[in-house]
């Protein structure tokens, strides 16, 4: 399997990684994640499990994939995992201004729209594959691309305008060291 960024932005899928895939399926396909984090609900039960494979972050709820994305910031651990066999343009390193990324979308013919009023302010745009483009900071650089799976608790949080910009969204926060 080879992986192109355009594929993710258009389809919302990263090869076999798609909404609803089981955690067991991910581990049997890619191996144990080097970074893991359990998030607990108010009652103490595990509400979400986050896996980090370099720049690839996966968010599981009830054992199924509820969201996933690519970290694009400047952390040295934010590299596209080799098991994805990345080909083509991958703007990692936290140095790609949003305006440059939008130019890439236009050049590649990838449809996108600005976020709606009711959508999380963390995202600036959404692609035709419903991948959110997170950007910010003093230079308004793109720092992540995130797909939130429809109907999940993660999606409900997003629809309630509760910011997803919490520790654990990107691999640097997933580190267990």
C-alpha positions as CSV (number, residue, x, y, z in Angstrom):
1,X,0.0,0.0,0.0
2,X,1.3,3.5,-0.9
3,X,-0.3,6.5,0.7
4,X,-0.7,9.9,-0.9
5,X,-1.9,12.9,1.1
6,X,-4.4,13.8,-1.6
7,X,-6.1,10.4,-1.1
8,X,-6.8,11.2,2.6
9,X,-8.1,14.7,1.9
10,X,-10.5,13.5,-0.8
11,X,-11.7,10.2,0.7
12,X,-11.2,10.8,4.4
13,X,-9.4,7.4,4.5
14,X,-5.7,6.5,5.0
15,X,-5.5,3.1,3.2
16,X,-7.2,0.6,5.5
17,X,-7.6,3.2,8.2
18,X,-11.2,4.4,8.1
19,X,-14.0,5.1,10.6
20,X,-15.2,2.2,12.6
21,X,-12.1,-0.1,12.2
22,X,-11.4,-2.0,15.4
23,X,-8.4,-1.4,17.6
24,X,-7.5,-5.1,17.2
25,X,-7.5,-4.8,13.4
26,X,-5.2,-1.8,13.6
27,X,-2.7,-3.6,15.9
28,X,-2.8,-6.7,13.8
29,X,-2.1,-4.6,10.7
30,X,0.5,-2.1,12.0
31,X,1.7,-3.6,15.3
32,X,1.5,-2.0,18.8
33,X,1.6,1.8,18.8
34,X,4.8,3.3,20.2
35,X,2.7,5.9,22.0
36,X,-0.6,5.1,23.9
37,X,-2.8,7.1,26.2
38,X,-6.0,6.2,28.0
39,X,-8.5,9.0,28.7
40,X,-10.9,8.3,31.6
41,X,-14.5,9.3,31.8
42,X,-15.9,10.9,35.0
43,X,-16.9,7.5,36.4
44,X,-13.2,6.3,36.0
45,X,-13.8,4.0,33.1
46,X,-11.7,4.3,30.0
47,X,-13.6,6.5,27.5
48,X,-11.0,6.9,24.8
49,X,-7.8,5.2,23.9
50,X,-5.3,7.2,21.7
51,X,-2.5,5.6,19.7
52,X,0.4,7.4,18.1
53,X,2.5,6.1,15.3
54,X,4.8,9.0,14.6
55,X,2.7,11.6,12.8
56,X,-0.4,9.3,12.7
57,X,-2.8,9.6,15.6
58,X,-5.7,7.3,16.1
59,X,-8.6,7.8,18.6
60,X,-10.6,4.8,19.7
61,X,-13.9,4.8,21.6
62,X,-15.6,1.5,22.6
63,X,-12.8,-0.3,20.7
64,X,-13.6,1.3,17.3
65,X,-11.9,4.2,15.5
66,X,-13.7,7.4,16.3
67,X,-11.1,9.8,14.7
68,X,-7.7,9.9,13.2
69,X,-5.3,12.3,11.7
70,X,-1.8,13.5,10.8
71,X,0.3,15.7,13.0
72,X,2.2,18.3,10.9
73,X,4.0,20.2,13.7
74,X,7.7,20.7,14.3
75,X,8.2,17.8,16.7
76,X,10.9,15.5,15.4
77,X,8.7,12.5,16.3
78,X,6.1,13.8,13.8
79,X,7.1,11.8,10.8
80,X,4.8,9.9,8.5
81,X,5.2,6.2,9.5
82,X,7.0,4.1,7.0
83,X,4.4,1.4,7.1
84,X,2.1,3.8,5.2
85,X,4.6,4.0,2.4
86,X,4.1,7.8,1.9
87,X,4.6,9.2,-1.6
88,X,4.4,12.7,-2.8
89,X,3.7,15.9,-0.9
90,X,3.6,15.7,2.9
91,X,4.0,19.1,4.6
92,X,5.3,18.1,8.0
93,X,7.6,20.2,10.2
94,X,5.2,22.9,11.3
95,X,6.4,25.3,8.6
96,X,3.6,25.3,6.1
97,X,1.4,28.4,6.3
98,X,-2.3,27.8,5.8
99,X,-2.3,30.0,2.7
100,X,0.3,27.7,1.1
101,X,-1.7,24.6,2.0
102,X,-4.8,26.1,0.5
103,X,-2.8,26.7,-2.7
104,X,-1.9,23.0,-2.7
105,X,-5.6,22.1,-2.4
106,X,-6.5,24.3,-5.3
107,X,-3.6,23.0,-7.4
108,X,-4.6,19.4,-6.8
109,X,-8.3,20.1,-7.4
110,X,-9.3,19.1,-3.9
111,X,-12.6,20.6,-2.9
112,X,-12.8,22.3,0.4
113,X,-14.9,24.8,2.4
114,X,-14.5,27.2,5.3
115,X,-15.6,25.9,8.7
116,X,-19.2,26.7,9.6
117,X,-20.2,28.8,12.6
118,X,-21.3,25.8,14.6
119,X,-18.0,23.9,13.9
120,X,-15.0,23.9,16.2
121,X,-12.9,27.0,15.8
122,X,-9.7,24.9,15.9
123,X,-10.4,24.0,12.2
124,X,-10.0,26.5,9.5
125,X,-11.3,24.4,6.5
126,X,-12.7,21.0,5.7
127,X,-11.9,19.0,2.6
128,X,-14.4,17.0,0.5
129,X,-13.4,13.9,2.6
130,X,-14.5,15.8,5.7
131,X,-10.9,16.2,6.9
132,X,-10.5,19.2,9.2
133,X,-7.4,21.4,8.6
134,X,-6.1,22.7,11.9
135,X,-4.0,25.8,11.8
136,X,-2.8,28.5,14.1
137,X,0.0,30.2,15.9
138,X,1.7,33.4,15.0
139,X,2.2,32.4,11.4
140,X,-1.1,30.5,11.0
141,X,0.7,27.3,10.1
142,X,-1.1,24.0,9.5
143,X,-0.4,21.7,12.5
144,X,-2.8,18.8,11.8
145,X,-5.3,17.2,9.5
146,X,-8.1,15.4,11.4
147,X,-11.0,13.1,10.4
148,X,-13.7,12.9,13.1
149,X,-16.0,9.9,12.6
150,X,-19.7,10.7,12.3
151,X,-21.9,9.7,15.2
152,X,-19.1,9.0,17.7
153,X,-18.7,10.7,21.1
154,X,-15.7,12.5,19.6
155,X,-18.0,13.8,16.8
156,X,-20.6,14.9,19.3
157,X,-17.9,16.8,21.3
158,X,-16.9,18.5,18.1
159,X,-20.5,19.4,17.1
160,X,-21.0,21.0,20.6
161,X,-18.1,23.4,19.8
162,X,-16.1,21.9,22.7
163,X,-12.6,22.4,21.3
164,X,-10.7,19.3,20.3
165,X,-7.4,21.1,21.0
166,X,-6.7,19.1,24.1
167,X,-3.5,17.2,25.2
168,X,-3.3,14.0,23.2
169,X,-4.4,15.3,19.8
170,X,-0.9,15.2,18.4
171,X,1.8,12.7,19.0
172,X,4.0,14.9,21.3
173,X,1.2,14.8,23.9
174,X,0.8,11.0,23.4
175,X,4.3,10.3,24.6
176,X,4.3,8.1,27.6
177,X,7.9,8.8,28.6
